[in-house]
Amino acid sequence: MVLILPSDMTSLSEEDVMLNIREFLCNDSDDKSYLRIISSPAFEPESFTIGDREKEPLFLNESERKFQTWCENLIKDQLLRMAESENLVFNDIQDIIIIIWRNAERLLNYEHKGNKLKNCIWNQEFIDIIDKVIIFSLFGNFETKYATHKKFRDISRKIMPIIIKRVSEDRLELKDYLKLSIISGISGLDLKGSNAASSFISHGGIPMALYYNMEPVEAAERYYHDLTSRLNSPTPIFEWDYFLEQIKMSNIKLVWSTDDYIETFFDLLFINYLLKKYNNISITVIPKRETYGNDTSYSDILEMLKLCENEYDVIQKLLKDGKRFNINRCGPSMGAVNIKKLSNEVVDLIDQSNLVVIKGCRAHEMVQGSLNKISYSMYVVAREFSESVTGYDAREMPLLFFHLPPGGYAFKGFKNRNLREEVFKDGKKIFLSEVTLKDNFITGPNSYTRDEPNNPKISKN
């Protein structure tokens, strides 16, 4: 048990920010190499900054408009998760929260390249940046590592090898393995919380806290039925046939950016079968560089391959041979993905690829519109923000799998969502972006789904 007192805390100075600015901002880019993969040098995410959030805009839910209160709640949630995961005790936690908040204020108001940092930090990456502030405040350095979702990971590590073995024995269609990798993103929302998603969760997903005191086999059986029962969830936009047409072309290089810990077990199972069926495909998986919340790290992938060695047999062989499957250790230093903060190694991989897969809502919201490559996004609509950008009801848990052409957007105008609403038959109301995914896909006059599969970005050589 480690006791942390307010007197133990480090006060952040401007010099600290200056010397550690790349670390605080989770920036892995050494130069502007991202210009090789970006759709336009002027690109900015269709999102909002922390500077925008500080102004208490109308497009935010009323309960989260008070910026300092929202930020302090975020800090408190992270500290409580640390306490549970790392056996820490915070004495006078409210005083500790205030110290961290003041440090966060100094960081956000630091002027860098003619602009305050709060105007350069996007909502989807703020949880990762506040984590950096927390660890510096507590320990005065970035070398000390801590976990925030240990219970979620412990449960998952116990049951997932059993689940992957069970599911692989089911001999499902390839499409169903992909659907499972998407559905599994709603696993353990009761343990992960909404902060990890950077917005309110609108659906309970698959609760996992009740598994904690179960035997692994019993918990795995319960989870298996909860998960597979959702294979018939609605799929209003699911471009499976389009995807198959593209990957059947010769010499396809695919980059796969992972997201959640449990999802990645299923990602690897799907990739294993995909590589087995199509020998013209090469895949590089890009997990997060280290452990950030409930996301998958490079070391997690290595452990998964050991835990499910038999089920990932094709991956194991190809990885050993150094052919057609690789894992990159230079992924993002955050749970989200900021195209301008990617390492040069990741930029090189994307630059040399034909297709890019982006897992996770936060990553999709940040990356959509940015790449000069064909990209695929997939997720379950479970968040308030996801309802706004897609136009779908999270209560139905629709599964989405869709492509974007180079420079293509799935949605636009999130910051005007307070001006547009939709009321469902039972009276539920959601606010919509100016243009949603549903608008673009179904009714848009320039719908990106009308692109020909033989996109010139795909090499046929």
N, C-alpha and C positions, 0 to 999 in steps of 0.2 A: 504494500500500500504506500503510495507516494502522496504526500501532502503538499499542496501548492497554495501559497499565501499571496495576497496582493503585493506584499513587500518583495516577493521573489520576481516580480514581473519586470520586463524590459520596456522602457519608454522609447518609442521610435523617433529618431531624429531625421532631419532632412538629409544629413550625410549618410545615414543608414539606407534611406530610400535611394539616394544617388548611387551608392556602391552596390546595391543589390536589386536594382530596378528590374533587370531581366528575370531574376528569380521571383520577385513579387508578382510580376505580370505573366508568369508561366510561359515565357517567350524562349523558344528553342531556335529561332532563326538568327543566323549570323549576318545575313545580308538580305537583299531583296530577290532572292532566288525564287520566291513564290510567283514572281512576275511570269515565269515560264509556264505556270499552270493556271493562272487566274484569267477569268473571262474578260476583265477590264481593269486597268490600273486604278480606276476610280471606284471599284467595287467596295460597298459596305453592306454588312448583313441587314436584312429586312427585320430588324429588331429594335431595341432601344438601349441606351447606355445608362449607367448608374447616375450620370448627370441628369438625364431625362427623369429617372425615377425619383431623384431628390426633389424635383419640382412638383411632386404629387399629382401626376397627370390623371385625367379622367379615364384613360384607357385601362388603368389598373383597377382591380377590385378595391372597393372602399376600405376593406379591412387591412389592406397592405399599403395604403398610400402614405401613412406617416413614416417617413424614411428612417429616422433614427430608431423608432420603435421596431420597425421591420428588421433593421440591421441588428439590433440588440437581440431580438428573438432568434435570428439566424445564428448569431454567436453562441447564445445560450444552448440552442439545440446541438451545435457541434461540440460544445464542452461536455454536455451530458452524455453524448455518444462516446466521447473520449473516456469519460469517467467509467462508463460501463465496459468499454472495450479494453482499456489499459489499466484498470484498477487504480485510478487516480481519485484523489479527494480534493475538491476545491473549497478552501476556507473563505468565507465571505464572497461567494460566487458573484453577487451583484456588483461588488467593487471590482472584481476581476473583469467582468463584462464591460464596465465603464472604461477601464484602462485599455482594453482591446479596442473598444469603439473609438476612443480618442486616437489611438494609433492608426486605425482605419481611416479616420478623418484626415490625418496628416498625409497618409498615402494618397487618398483620393484628391486632395487639394494641392498636391505637389505639381509644380509646373514642369512639363517636359516637352521640348520641341514646340514651345509656344502655346501649349494647351494643358489644362489641368487633366490629370489622369482619369478623373471621374467621367470625363467626356470621351475617353478612349476605351473604357472598360465596358464590355457588353453584358447584359443581364445574365445570359447563359453561362458566362465564365466567372461571374462574381463569386460563386460559392467556392471555386478553386482558389481564387485570389484571397478571399477572406480567410481561407485555411492557412495560407502563407502568413498572413498577419497574425493569426492565432499562434502559430508555432514559433514565430519570431518573438512575439510578446511573452510567451511562456518560457522559452529557452534561450533567447538571444542569438539563435543561429537557425540554420535550415537542415542541419545534419541529423537532428533528433527526429525520428519517424514515429508516427502514431496512427492508430486505426480508429475509425469511427463506426464501422459496421461489422464488428467481429461476430456478433450473434448470427447475423444473416449469412456471413461467410462460413461459419462453423457448421450451421445446419446444412447449407448447400454442399459443402465438401463431404459431408457424411452420406447424403442421399443421392447426389448426382451420379456417381459411378453406377449405382444400382439402377437408376432411371435410364441412363444411356444404354446400359446392357439390355434392359427390358424393351426399350423403344426400338433398338436395332434388331431385336429378335422379332419384332412385329412385321418386318418387311413391308414398310409403308411405301407409298409412291414418293418419288423424289420431291415432288411439290409439297407433300405433307411434312417432310422433314424441315423444309424451309418455313412452313407455317408454324411448326412447333418452335422454331428459333425466334419467330416474331411473338407468338403468344407468350412465351416464357418471360418476356420483358415485364409482364405484370405480376411476376412472382415476388412475394414478400414485400408488397407495398406497405404493409403494416409495420415492417421492420426498417424499410429504407426511408420512409417519410417523404414529404413533398419537397423539402429543401434540395434533395439530390436531383429533383426534376426541374428546379427553378420556377415552379408554378404549382398551384393547387392540384391535387389529385382528385378527379371527379368520379373515380370508380375504385372499389375495394380490391379488385384484382384477385389474386390467389393468396390468401393469408397464410403465413408460415410460422408465426410465433407459437402456435399450438403444437408444432412439431418438436419444439425444443426438449420436452420431457418424454418424447416417444422414442422407442427403439428405432434405429435407422431403417430397418426393413418395413416396419409399420408406417413410418413417416413417408417413406418412398412410395408405398402402395397408395397412400392417401393422395400424395402429390400427383402421382401418375394419373389417377382417375380425374382429379381436378383439372389437370392440364389437358389430357386427351379429350375430355368432354367438350372442350372449347374448339376443337378442330373444325366444327361446323359454324363457327362464328361468321358473321357476314363479311364478305370481301368485296365491298363496292368498287374498289380500284385495286386490281391484282394482275399485274402485267407479266404473268408467268410465260405465256406463249411468246410474247415479244422478247423476253429474256432468253428463252431457248433458241429462238432464231438467231440471236446475236452470238451466243456462245458456241453455236455450231460452226461458225466461221473459223477459218484456220488461224493458228498462231495468236490466240487470245491471251493477253496478259491482264489479269484481274487483281486489283488491290482491294482488300477487305478490311475496313476499319471497324474494330469491335467496340462493344459498349458494356453492357451489364455482365456480371460474373456468371450467372446461371445461363443467360442467353448464349454465352460463348461456348459452353459445353455443346449446345445444339448447333451453333454455327459450325463447329469443327466436325460434327457428325454429318451435317449437310455437305460440307466441303469434301469430306472423305468420300461420300457417294458420288459427288459431282466429278471429282478427279478420277474416280474409278470408271465412270461411264463415258467421260469425254477426255481422251488423251491428247487433245490439242490445246488444253487449257493449262496455264501456269497461274498459280495464286500465291500472293504474298499477304500474309495477315499482319495487320498493324495494331497491336494492343496499345494501351497506355504505357508510358515509360515506367511508372511505378504505381503503387496502390493509391488510388484517389477514390474515397468513398466506397461505393459498391461496384465500381468499374473493374474491368479485367486488366491486369498488368502483364508485362512480358514474363515475369516469373510465374504468374498464375497459369499462363499457357503451357509452360514447360511442365508444371505440376499436373495439369489436366491430361496431357499426353501420357503421363505415367499412370495416372489413376484409371484411364480408359484405354490402356494400351491395345487391347485386342479389338475394340470397336473402332479405333482410329488406325487400323492396320495399313491402309493405303498411304495416309499421311506419314506414318512412321517410316515406311519404306522410302518414300520420295524425299523425306527430310534427310534420311541417312545417305541417300544417293546424291543429295544436293540438287535435285531436279524437280521442277514443276511445283514445288511447295517450299515456302520459306516463311520465317517469322522475323519481323524487323524489331530490333530492340530500341529504336530511336523514335518511338511514337510520341504523341503529345504529352506534355507535362501538366495536363489538366484533364478533367473528366469530359469537358466539351472539346470541340475542334475549332480552332481559329486558323483559317487558311494562311494568314500572314504571320503566324507564329510557329509554323511547322519547321522541323529540322530540314537541313539540306538533303539528308538521306531520304526522308519521306517525300520531299519534293521531287527528287530524282525518280523514285519509284512511280509516283503518279504521272510524271512527265513521260515515262516509258510505257505506261499502261494504255490499254484500250478502254477498259471499264473500271469504274470505281464504285464500291459499295460502301455506303455510309449507314452504320447502325446507330440508332438512338435519336430521340426527338431533339434534344439540345443540339447535337451535332448537325442534324438536318437543318434546323432553323438557322444555324450559323453559316453553313456551307452552301445552301441552295442559292443558285444564281452565280456562284463564284468560279466554278471550274470550267476550263475549256475542254473538258472531257465529258463523255456520256457518264452519268452517275445514276445509281439506284439507291432509293431510300426505302426503309421498311420499319413499321412500328404499329403498335396498338394505340388507338385513340383512347387515352385514359386521363389526360390532363385538361384543365380548363383552357390553357393556351392552345393545345392541340385541337380542341373543338373550334376555337376561333380561326385557326389557320386552315383547317380542313373543311369545316361546315358539317361535320358528323357528330352524332350524339355518343358521348363516351359510355353511356349506360349500356349501349349495345356492343361495346368492345369490338368495333370493326377493325379488321386486319388490313393494312395498306402496304402495297408493294408496287412501286412505280418508278419510272425512269424520268430523268430530265436531260434534254439535249444540252450541248455545250452552251453555257450562259443562261440556261432556262430556269425560270422561277416556278415553284409550286404555288406560292401565295405572295401577295403584296399588300402593303397598307395596314400592317398590324396596329400601328399607332392611331389609326382612325376607327378602331373596332367599336368604340363607344357610340359611333354614329350609325351603326348597322346592327340589327338584331334579328333573331329568328325565334319564333315561339312554336314549340312542338305541340302535338295534339293534347298532351296531358298538362300543358301549361308551363313546362320547363322552358326557360329563356336562355339563349346563349348570344353572346356578342360576336360578330363576324368581322374579319379583316375585309378591306375593300374588295380584294379578290381572294377567294379561297381555292384550295385544291379542287374541291368539287366544281367550282365555277370553271376553272381552267380545263379540267379533264372532261367534263360532260357538256358544258354549254359554250366554252370559249371558242371564238371564231378562229383563233390561231392555235388550237389545241395541240400541245406537243405530242400527243399520242398519234397524231397523223404523220409524224416523221416516218420515213421509210426505215426499216431495219438495217438496210445496207448503207448505214451512215458512213460518210467518207472517213470519219475518224477511226473506223474499224479497219485494221489491216487485213488484206486477203492474201498477203504474200506468204 
